[in-house]
Structure formats: C-alpha cells, structure tokens
Amino acid sequence: MKYRQTGWIAGLVFILALVAIPIWYFTQIDDTVAGQIPDSPWDGVPRRAAPVDHSSLLEGPFETGQQVTAACLACHEDSAEQVIHTAHWRWESGPVEMEGRAEAVSVGKKNAINNFCIGIQGNWESCTSCHAGYGWEDETFDFENTANVDCLACHDHSGGYRKGKMGLPVEGVDLVAAAKSVGLPTRENCGSCHFRGGGGNAVKHGDLDESLYYPEEHVDVHMGRYDFQCIDCHRTEDHVIGGRSISVSVDNEN
C-alpha cells in the first residue's frame, strides 16, 4: 500500500512537470535576437500627421450639422466634393462587370440584400442614421448636394456627437464643442457605425464589435499592443478609405 501511494505521488509530480516545463520554457523566449530590436508594425506604416487644433477656429453658434459643414468648407474647400464620390457617401460601388449580367452593375448597401436587415428601403430613416451625411429620408435624397455632408461623423473628438434618424444630430448635441474638437478619425468614429451596424453591438459584423475600441492585444495585436487606429491600415486619399465592407469583393479589388 505504501509503495502504491509513493508511485501515485511520483506519477502526479511527473505529469505536472510535463505540463509546467514547456509552459515555463516558451514564456521565457525573448523576442529579441542577439541584441536586435524586433520589427515593429509601425515600420511599414506612414505616421499620422498631427491634426490642427480647431478650438479657436470654429466659434459657432451652430444650429444644424449643415452649418458646421459650411464652416469646415470655408477652409477645406474640396473636401465635400471628394466625399460625395466615395462609397461612404453613395453606399454603392462604381459599375462592375459581373458574370450573368448583360450590363455593368453597382453593388452596395444602397441596393444589396443586406443579411437579416434585408435592405435599407424597409427602414430608411434608421438605416441612414449611419450615413456620412444629413437628411437621407428616402429615394429622393440628393447625392450631389455637398451641403449635406457630415464632417463630424468621422472627425468629432468631443465624444458627445451622436447621429439619429436620417443621419441628423440627435437633440441636445453640442455642435460647437464637436466642431472645436475635430481631428483625424479614431476607432470611436469608425466604430460608432461599423461596430454597431444593424442596430447594436456586433449585430451585423461578427468580427467588428465594441471590444475593438480599446482591445487587448490577444483580440487585435495591432490596436491592442501598438495602438493603431483604423486609418493606419485603411489608408485614405481624397476621403476614399481603403478596404471593403463586404466580405467578398465583386471586382477583385480592395
């Protein structure tokens, strides 16, 4: 009996060692090699320019979002014209040749079957609360009217800007504070729509949710360990943001 007990204890110690030693070994591995500094993802990413402080440039008062846009365009004259030609504004791609179609077609949130949301036509005012513009109520919306571009949706840093139905600012939003706070888009700006697509957190995109506002590195190593913003990878030129919001590109481009 005594020998059996001793053997059982020895076996338990052996099993624990078998598990613990590899764990200890691999957690001690140093990322550096012979004094070299490990590569950083920042080495391959252009650094963001420091934004201009607008707190003394935009005085207000502002009663509507369109008034803020007009103030922005006084200096950024070409910005709204750039925005209205983007997918964020039009919610559709340019014409694409597709197999089985005699003519090129445009595809996007504006006209595609949109998972369980089906399509924006069934709930215009709520769906367009995430549009980068103001006043999209129905199919008569004028996509050429630059006055309805919403600059604050992507550039607000106040933390208090909220969009409601038809993309209009909700009642009580301090538009002056929002305008004075503007800067480069952050995860909060992008996530307010992309993390809550379909009306709630992670409802629409299983890989995009509010954990990405301030993620741990095991969730997203670039944003969690290196503090990337969305725009560091989704590079932007003339307000055209790189990347696709649909899982499979219809034209083999990104």
C-alpha positions as CSV (number, residue, x, y, z in Angstrom):
1,M,0.0,0.0,0.0
2,K,2.9,2.3,0.9
3,Y,4.6,1.6,-2.4
4,R,1.3,2.3,-4.3
5,Q,0.9,5.7,-2.6
6,T,4.6,6.6,-3.4
7,G,4.1,5.6,-7.0
8,W,0.9,7.7,-7.3
9,I,2.6,10.8,-6.0
10,A,5.6,10.3,-8.3
11,G,3.3,9.9,-11.2
12,L,1.5,13.1,-10.3
13,V,4.7,15.0,-10.0
14,F,5.9,13.7,-13.4
15,I,2.7,14.8,-15.1
16,L,2.8,18.3,-13.5
17,A,6.4,18.7,-14.6
18,L,5.5,17.5,-18.1
19,V,2.9,20.3,-18.3
20,A,4.8,23.1,-16.4
21,I,8.2,22.9,-18.0
22,P,7.1,23.6,-21.6
23,I,4.9,26.4,-20.4
24,W,7.8,27.9,-18.5
25,Y,10.2,27.5,-21.4
26,F,8.1,29.1,-24.0
27,T,7.1,32.0,-21.8
28,Q,10.8,32.8,-21.3
29,I,11.6,33.1,-25.0
30,D,12.8,36.7,-25.8
31,D,11.5,38.4,-28.9
32,T,14.9,39.9,-29.4
33,V,17.7,38.1,-31.3
34,A,21.3,38.8,-30.4
35,G,20.7,42.3,-29.3
36,Q,18.5,43.2,-32.3
37,I,15.4,45.3,-31.8
38,P,12.3,43.3,-33.0
39,D,10.5,44.6,-36.0
40,S,7.5,46.9,-35.3
41,P,4.4,47.1,-37.5
42,W,4.9,50.9,-37.3
43,D,8.0,50.5,-39.5
44,G,5.8,49.8,-42.5
45,V,3.0,52.3,-41.8
46,P,3.2,56.0,-42.6
47,R,2.9,58.1,-39.4
48,R,-0.2,60.2,-39.0
49,A,0.3,64.0,-39.3
50,A,-0.5,65.9,-36.2
51,P,-4.0,67.5,-36.5
52,V,-4.6,71.2,-36.3
53,D,-6.2,72.5,-33.1
54,H,-9.6,73.9,-34.2
55,S,-10.7,75.1,-30.8
56,S,-10.0,78.7,-31.7
57,L,-11.0,78.4,-35.4
58,L,-14.7,77.4,-35.1
59,E,-16.7,79.7,-32.9
60,G,-20.3,79.0,-33.9
61,P,-23.1,79.2,-33.0
62,F,-24.2,76.2,-34.9
63,E,-27.9,75.2,-35.0
64,T,-27.6,72.4,-37.6
65,G,-25.0,70.0,-38.8
66,Q,-25.1,71.7,-42.2
67,Q,-23.9,74.9,-40.6
68,V,-20.9,73.1,-39.2
69,T,-20.2,71.6,-42.7
70,A,-20.4,75.1,-44.2
71,A,-17.8,76.4,-41.7
72,C,-15.5,73.4,-42.5
73,L,-15.7,74.1,-46.2
74,A,-14.7,77.7,-45.8
75,C,-11.1,76.3,-45.4
76,H,-11.4,72.7,-46.7
77,E,-12.9,73.8,-50.0
78,D,-12.6,70.5,-51.9
79,S,-13.4,68.0,-49.1
80,A,-17.2,67.7,-49.5
81,E,-16.8,67.3,-53.3
82,Q,-14.4,64.5,-52.6
83,V,-16.7,62.8,-50.1
84,I,-19.7,62.7,-52.4
85,H,-17.8,60.4,-54.8
86,T,-17.0,57.9,-52.1
87,A,-18.7,54.6,-51.1
88,H,-19.2,56.1,-47.6
89,W,-21.5,58.6,-49.2
90,R,-23.1,56.7,-52.0
91,W,-23.3,53.3,-50.4
92,E,-22.6,51.6,-53.7
93,S,-19.6,50.8,-55.9
94,G,-18.8,52.0,-59.3
95,P,-20.1,50.0,-62.3
96,V,-18.8,46.4,-62.2
97,E,-18.9,43.7,-64.8
98,M,-20.5,40.6,-63.3
99,E,-21.0,37.2,-64.7
100,G,-24.6,36.6,-65.8
101,R,-25.3,40.3,-66.2
102,A,-25.5,41.9,-69.6
103,E,-24.6,45.3,-68.3
104,A,-22.3,46.6,-65.6
105,V,-24.0,47.0,-62.2
106,S,-23.3,48.9,-59.0
107,V,-23.3,47.0,-55.7
108,G,-23.5,48.2,-52.2
109,K,-25.6,48.8,-49.0
110,K,-27.8,51.1,-51.1
111,N,-29.2,48.2,-53.2
112,A,-27.9,44.9,-52.0
113,I,-29.6,42.3,-49.9
114,N,-28.1,43.1,-46.5
115,N,-28.1,40.0,-44.3
116,F,-31.0,39.9,-42.0
117,C,-31.5,43.7,-42.3
118,I,-32.7,42.8,-45.9
119,G,-32.4,46.3,-47.3
120,I,-32.5,50.0,-46.4
121,Q,-35.8,50.5,-48.3
122,G,-37.7,48.9,-45.4
123,N,-36.4,51.4,-42.8
124,W,-34.8,54.4,-44.5
125,E,-34.6,56.7,-41.5
126,S,-33.0,54.3,-39.1
127,C,-30.5,52.8,-41.6
128,T,-29.3,56.2,-42.8
129,S,-28.5,57.2,-39.2
130,C,-25.1,55.8,-40.1
131,H,-24.8,57.7,-43.4
132,A,-22.0,60.2,-43.6
133,G,-24.5,62.9,-44.4
134,Y,-27.7,64.6,-43.3
135,G,-31.3,64.1,-44.3
136,W,-31.4,60.8,-46.3
137,E,-35.1,60.1,-45.8
138,D,-36.0,58.2,-48.9
139,E,-35.0,57.5,-52.6
140,T,-35.3,61.2,-53.4
141,F,-32.1,62.1,-51.4
142,D,-29.8,64.3,-53.5
143,F,-26.3,62.7,-53.6
144,E,-24.9,65.8,-55.3
145,N,-25.7,68.2,-52.6
146,T,-22.4,68.8,-50.7
147,A,-24.1,70.9,-48.1
148,N,-25.4,67.7,-46.5
149,V,-22.0,66.0,-46.0
150,D,-21.4,65.3,-42.3
151,C,-17.9,66.2,-41.3
152,L,-18.4,65.4,-37.7
153,A,-19.3,61.7,-38.1
154,C,-15.6,61.0,-38.9
155,H,-13.8,63.9,-37.3
156,D,-15.5,64.6,-33.9
157,H,-13.3,64.1,-30.9
158,S,-15.6,65.5,-28.3
159,G,-17.2,62.2,-27.5
160,G,-20.6,63.7,-27.4
161,Y,-21.6,63.7,-31.0
162,R,-24.5,61.4,-31.9
163,K,-26.4,60.8,-35.1
164,G,-30.1,60.0,-35.1
165,K,-32.7,59.2,-37.8
166,M,-31.8,60.3,-41.3
167,G,-28.3,61.0,-40.0
168,L,-29.3,64.2,-38.3
169,P,-27.6,65.1,-34.9
170,V,-29.7,64.0,-32.0
171,E,-31.4,66.6,-29.9
172,G,-29.1,68.2,-27.4
173,V,-25.8,67.6,-29.2
174,D,-23.3,70.4,-28.6
175,L,-22.3,71.2,-32.2
176,V,-19.9,73.9,-31.1
177,A,-18.0,71.5,-28.8
178,A,-18.0,68.9,-31.5
179,A,-16.7,71.3,-34.2
180,K,-14.0,72.7,-32.0
181,S,-12.8,69.1,-31.2
182,V,-12.2,67.8,-34.7
183,G,-9.2,65.8,-35.6
184,L,-8.2,62.6,-37.5
185,P,-10.7,59.7,-37.4
186,T,-10.3,57.4,-34.4
187,R,-11.6,54.0,-33.6
188,E,-14.5,55.7,-31.8
189,N,-15.5,57.5,-35.1
190,C,-15.3,54.4,-37.2
191,G,-16.8,52.1,-34.6
192,S,-19.9,54.2,-33.9
193,C,-21.2,52.8,-37.2
194,H,-19.1,49.8,-38.1
195,F,-19.2,48.2,-34.7
196,R,-22.9,48.8,-34.3
197,G,-24.1,48.0,-37.8
198,G,-27.6,46.6,-37.9
199,G,-28.6,48.5,-34.8
200,G,-26.5,47.0,-32.0
201,N,-23.1,45.9,-30.8
202,A,-21.7,43.1,-33.1
203,V,-25.2,42.6,-34.6
204,K,-24.1,42.7,-38.3
205,H,-20.3,42.0,-38.5
206,G,-19.1,39.2,-36.3
207,D,-15.5,40.4,-36.4
208,L,-16.3,44.0,-35.6
209,D,-17.6,45.0,-32.1
210,E,-17.1,47.4,-29.3
211,S,-14.2,45.3,-27.9
212,L,-12.1,47.0,-30.6
213,Y,-12.5,50.5,-29.1
214,Y,-9.7,49.6,-26.5
215,P,-8.8,46.0,-27.3
216,E,-6.4,43.7,-25.5
217,E,-3.6,42.5,-27.8
218,H,-5.0,39.0,-27.9
219,V,-8.1,40.5,-29.5
220,D,-6.2,42.7,-32.0
221,V,-2.5,42.9,-31.8
222,H,-2.1,46.0,-33.9
223,M,-4.6,48.1,-32.0
224,G,-4.1,46.4,-28.6
225,R,-0.3,46.3,-28.4
226,Y,0.7,49.1,-30.9
227,D,-2.3,51.5,-30.5
228,F,-3.1,51.5,-34.2
229,Q,-6.2,53.4,-35.3
230,C,-8.4,52.0,-38.1
231,I,-7.0,54.6,-40.6
232,D,-3.4,53.4,-40.1
233,C,-4.2,50.3,-42.2
234,H,-7.2,51.6,-44.0
235,R,-5.3,54.4,-45.7
236,T,-7.2,57.3,-47.1
237,E,-6.6,59.6,-50.0
238,D,-9.1,62.3,-51.0
239,H,-11.5,60.9,-48.5
240,V,-11.5,57.5,-50.2
241,I,-10.9,54.9,-47.4
242,G,-9.1,51.7,-48.4
243,G,-10.9,48.4,-47.8
244,R,-14.3,46.9,-48.4
245,S,-17.2,46.5,-46.0
246,I,-18.5,43.4,-47.8
247,S,-16.8,40.0,-47.3
248,V,-16.1,39.2,-50.9
249,S,-15.1,41.9,-53.4
250,V,-17.1,41.8,-56.6
251,D,-14.3,43.2,-58.7
252,N,-11.2,41.6,-57.2
253,E,-10.1,44.9,-55.8
254,N,-9.8,46.2,-52.2
